[in-house]
Amino acid sequence: MKRALIAAVLLLASCNSAPKPTPEPVVVFKEVRVPVAVPCNPDIGPEPAYVDTPEAIAMAPDIYARTVLLVAGRIQRIARDGVKTAALDECRQRPDLPPKPG
């Protein structure tokens, strides 16, 4: 009798131990903010016509006129460099920051 009872318990236990089906995978959509490189091509205009061209320096009547042309060309180049630097600084600034005062 004990053997029959043990066999019945084992048979019932084996029926209940069937593998459960695997659950369906849960798909979760999340927003991920990733910085994306954006090309910065500032429009600073064409290069100006500088006054210290080789032709203008060659046509200058004396050393004073040549020096005036060279200094004027240098001032133009410094101003142009300031425009380029300002445009590139705007490109380097992070987009989530407010603009710089001034």
Protein Blocks (a to p, Z undefined) as FASTA:
>chain_A
ZZmmmmmmmmmmmmmmpccdddddddddddddddddddddddebjadddfkbfklmmmpm
blklmmmmmmmmmmmmmmmmmmmmmmmmmmmpcfkbccdeZZ
